[in-house]
Amino acid sequence: MTDTTDDAGLLALVARIRAAGLVVSLRADQAVDLLLEVGDALLAAPVLVVAIPMNHPEATALLAAYRERYGDHLLIGAGSITTMPTGTAALAAGAEFLLTSRYETSLHTLATRCGALYIPPATAPAALPALAMTKVLMATVQSSVLRSTAPWPSTSSPALLATATEHTNDITACARAGAAALTVEKLLFPTPSWSMPTMIRQARLLRRTWFAATGS
C-alpha cells in the first residue's frame, strides 16, 4: 500500500474508466483459477477495467493474483465494499479503485493517499454537489435511477458510473442519460458456465454497443 496524494493520477484513473466504457464486475461465486481465465478473455476482448468482488471468499488473494498476472494491462479495482476494514484490505492487495456502498470520509482519505480512486454511490442529482465538495471524482448510480431521474448533467463532476445494468438496452439508455461508463456483470455472466470464445464475443458486443451509444 503506497501512501501518496496525486490528483493528476486520480484523474488519469477516471480517464481510463471513461476510455474503457465498461467496468466488469466479476462473479463472487467462481474459483480464483476460473476468474483468472476471465481476465485472459477480457484482455483479449479488450475490456480493460475489472472490479474484484470483496465478498468473494478469496477476495484479497484474487486481487493480488490479478495484479501479478495483468499488471498495468488491466485497471483492477474492488467492489462490494461495505466497511472500512474491507476497503483497507482491498487497498493493501493493490486495488486501484474502490466501489463502495456509502460515502465514508476515512476510507476516502485512505484511498486518496494510496493513489486509488474512491467511487461512492449517488442516489439523485442533488447528491452530486456534496460529493464534488469532498473531491469525489466519480460516483456510482443505479442504472434504473439514472434513467428515471432527471436531469443528470452529462458533464457532471463527479463523473457517473452506472451500475446494475441487466439488459443490453440499459447500455444505450445509460449513455444517453449521461453515464461516463457502466458496470456489467449479468450481461457478461448470464450463467456460471461459459467458454472463453463466448465471453470474448459477448464482451466485444457490449463494448460496441456502448461506443455506438456514446458516439466514440
N, C-alpha and C positions, 0 to 999 in steps of 0.2 A: 504494500500500500504506500504509494508515493504521496507526500504532503506538498501540494503546490496549488497556487491560485493563478489561473490564466484564463481571462475572459476570451481571448482570441482562440485558445484551444477549445473552450466550450462552444463557441460559435462555429468552430470547424466541425464539431460533432453534430450540431444541428444541421449544418450544410450537408454532411454525409447522409444523414437520415432523409433530408429533403431530396437529395440526388437519387437515393435508392428507391424512394417512394413507398416501399413495403418494409415492414418490420415483422419478421417471422417469430411468433411465439411458439416455442417448442412444447410438445405434449409432456405432461408430468408423469404419464403412466407408461413410459417406454424406457428401456435399459440404456445405459450410457453408450455401449457399443453401437446400438442401433441409431441413437441420436447423433453419433459421430458420422454415420453414413448419411444421415440427413444433411449434416453440414457439407459433406462432399457434394451432394446433389445441389444444394443452394449455391455453392461456389461455382458449379458448372452452369447454373441457370442463366446469368448470375443474379441472385438476390443476396445482398451483402450485409444485411443488418439482422441480427438474431438476438432474441431475448430468452435467457435461460430461466425457466420457472423455479423460483426458490422454494416452492412446495414439492419439488421433486425430492425423493428420498436421498439422492446423492447429488444434491444441487451444487455444492461447492466443488466437489470432485469433477462434475460435469463442466462447470465454468472453467476450472483450471485446465481441464483436458482440451476444451475448445480454444483457450488462449494459447496453449502449447502447440496444438495442431495447426491452427489457422493464423496465428499471429495478427498482423495488420491486414490480412486479406479479407477478414470479416470484422465488422464492428460488433462487438459482443457485449451485451448488457444483461440485466437481470430484471425479471418481472415477479409478480405475486409477492411484493414486499409489503408486509403489514406491520413490522416492528423495527425498532432501531437495531436490535441485535442481528436481525436477518439482513438488513441493509449493510451493516458493518461487515458481516461475513461475506456478502457479495463483493464489496469493495476490496476486501482482503484477498479474495480469489481472483481479482483482476477485472471486475465489471467496469465497463466504460460508460454505462448509463444505468439509471435506476428507474423502473416504473413502479410507483408507489400507490397505495390505496388512499392516502390522505397526505396533506401537507404537514411536515414536521420540521421545524426550524433546525434542530440539532442535526438531523440527518442531511438536510440540505447543505448546511455548513460543512459537514464532514465530506460529503460528496464533492463539493466545490474545491475543498482543499486537496482532495485526491485527484482532481482533474477529471472527475466523472460528471456527466450531465444528469441533473436531477429533474425527473418528469413526474410531477404530481397530477391529480385529476382536477379538471374544471367542470363544474356542474351546470353552468349557464354563462352567457356572455358577460353578465355583470360580475362574474368572479375574476375575469381576466385582469382588470386594473390592479387588484390587490396582489395577484400573483406577480404581475410585472413590477410592482413596488419592491417585492422581495428578490428581484432579479432572476426569477424563473424564466428560462428561455424557451421552454417547450412544456406543454401540458396535454394530458390525455383528455378525451371527451368521448363518451359512448356514441357510436355511430347513429343510433336512434335519436339521441338527444341533439346531436349536431344537425341532423336532417330536419328535425321538427321544431327546433328553437331558433328563431331568427331575431336579429341578424347576427351572424358570427363574422367579424371583419376578416376578409381574405388575407390581409397583410398584418394580422394581429401580432402583437408581442405579449405573451408568448405565442410561438407557433403551435398549431393544433395537430395532435396525433390521434386520429380516430381509432377507437377500439371496438371490439365485439362486432366485427363485420362477419356476417354469416352467409351472405348471398353475393353473387358477382355484381348484381345491380347496386349493392351498397358501395362498391368501389367508385362508380361513376357519380353517385349521389353525394358521397363524402367529398370527392374532388370539387364538385360544383358548389358545395356548401362552405368551402374554404379550408379544408384539411391540407396540411403540409405533407402528410404521409399517413399511412394507416397500418395497423397491425393485422396479421392474418394468422389464424390457427385452424379453425374448422374448414375454411376454404382450401387449405393446403393438406390438412389431415382429416378428411371426412370419415375415415375408419382407422383403427390401429394398424391395419396391414396395408402395405404399399410396396411398389417396386421403384427402384431409382429412376428408370426411364419415365415412368408415370409421374413421379414427383417433379422431375425436371420439366416435363411438358406442362404440368399444371402451374408451376412457378412462373414459367415463361408466359403462359396465358394471363395470369393475374398481373404480371408486370406490364404486358402490352395493354391490358385493359386500363390500368392506372395511367400510363403515359398517354394513351389516346384521350382519356378524360381530361387530363391536365394540359394537353397540347404540347407536351415536352418532347 
